[in-house]
Amino acid sequence: MRTSLDIQQGQLQMPISRRDHTIGSPDAPVILVEFGDYQCPYCGAAHPVVTALLDERASALFFAFRHFPLTNVHENAQFAAESAEAAGAQGHYWEMHNWLFEHQRQLQPSAVMAAAAAIGLDIDRFAQDLAAHAFLPKVQEDFMTGLRSGVNGTPTFFINGARYEGPATLEALTEAVDEFR
């Protein structure tokens, strides 16, 4: 009997859907999903790699980012993930996503609130959503999907549903993506 915690090593357990924030065409031949943590230094290092990959393979790639906050080691990871979702509710997910990765050492609430204002968010709504943890269920669902898919660290990538086991370098990810084109 399967439970909600059954782990399927190497296979993405929830395909990309309307619940995800995505870049690219759903008709692209390659679907890349990243499970990440905004406070993780390895995810921070992978962020410009993913950005470059998306630029270089724009027509061939459909990308989704899913939250996998490692709260036991990153005290602001959960807050950052909820902040990205709260920005997304106002149509600015990717701007906040990029800001969070580019300012990993500034994930305290005051800095994130200032960033939200600079991005052009309705600050009152943003603050209310964060105080109410309005997007905590979405973040938790991403995390649980990651666990069921065998994610145990960040960043973890899946290419067309299969777990990618190589390094998070531009050369290696480009080669892996090109194998599916």
N, C-alpha and C positions, 0 to 999 in steps of 0.2 A: 504494500500500500504506500503510495506517494504522499508525502506531507509537503507543506509549503517551504520547508527547509531542505528538501532533497537537492543535492548538488549534482549538476551535470557538468563535469569537468570538460572544458574545451568547447562548450556549445552555449551560445547566447540563448537564454530562456524566454526572453520577451522581444519579439521583433519590434523594429521602430514603428511607431504609430503617431497619431495626432497628439498624444500626450508629451511627445519629445520635442525638444528644440533642435531644429535641424538646419543644415546648410547644404545647398545643392539640390539636384533633381532626384526625386524618388525613382526615376527611371534610369538612373546611372547604373552602370554594370557593377560597381563596387560600393558596398555599404560598410562604412567604418564607424564603429561605436567605441567611444572612450569612456571608461569609468574612472573618474578622477576626484581629487580633493584639492580645493583651492589653496590650502595651506601647505600641501606636500611639495617639497623642493624638487622632487623628480617630475611631478606634474608641471611645475613651473618651468623646468627645463624642456619638457616635451611640448609646451604650448607654442613656442615659435616654430617648432618642427611641424606640428599639425597645421599651423597657419600657412607655412610655406608649402606643405603638401597640398592643402586645399587650393592655393594659388596655382600651383603647377599642374594639378590634375582636376581642375574645376569641372570639366565636362564629364569626367569619368567617376566622380566621387560624390556620395551622399553621406554626410557626417552627422552624428548625434553625440552629444555629451550627456552622460548620466552621472549623477552625484554618488560618490562613495566616500563620505567624510569619515576620516579616521579619528573619531572624537577622543579616543584614548591617548593619542599622541599630539593632536592638533586642536588646541582649545577653541580656536575661532572657525574651524572647518564647517561646523553645522550652521553657524550664523551666516557664514559666507554663502553656503549653498542656498539657504532660505532667502538671502538677499538677492541672489541671481534670479530665483523664481519670482520674488516680489517685483523685481525690475521687469521680468518677462511678462507679468500680468499687465504691465503698462506699455508693452511693446518694445522694451529695451533690454531683452535678455542678453544678447550678444555683446552689447556695449558694457554691461556690468560684468559679464563673464570675462571679457578681455581685461577690464580694469582690475578685477580681483587677481588674476594671474600676474599682471604687470606690477602689482603693488602688494605682493604677498606679505611683506613685513608691516603692512598698514591695515590689517583686517579688523582693527578695533572698531566698535560701533560708530564712534565719532568720525573716523576717517571714511567709513563706508557711507555714512549719511551725507558727508560733504561730497563724495563722489556721486551719489544719487542726485544731489542737487545740481551738480555740474552736468550730469547726463541729461537733465531736464525732467526728472521724475516729479510727480506730485508727492512732495515730502511727507505731508500729513498721511496720505494713504499708504505710502511706503512704510512709515513708522508704525502705523496701525496694523498693517499686515504682519510686520515682524513681531510686534508685541503679542499679537494673537496667535503666532506660529501658524498662520493661514496656509503655508506651503510645506509645513513639516510632513504631512502625509505623502506628498509627492516625493520629497527627498528620501523618506523612509522606504517608499516603494522602489525607488531606484536602487537603494542600498540592498534591499532584500532580493531584488532581481539579480544584482551583482553576486550576492552570496550563492543564490541558486545556480548561477552560471559558473561558479568556481572562482570568483574574484576573491583574492586574499591580500591584495596590495594595490598600490596605485603608482603610476597609471597602468591600467590594463585595457588592451585593445582587442576588439573582435573585428575580423574582416569577413564579410558575407556570412556572419554567424559563427565562424570558427575562431577560437582564441588564438591570437598572435603571440608567439613566444619569443620573438626576436627583440633586439634593442630598439629603443625609441629614438633612433637617429633618422635623419631625412633620407639618407641613402638606403637604409634597411627597410623603412616603411614604404618608400617609393617602389623598391623592388618587390615587396610583398603585394602592394596594391596592383602593380603592373602584371603580376601573375594572374590576376582575376579579370583583367581587361579584355 
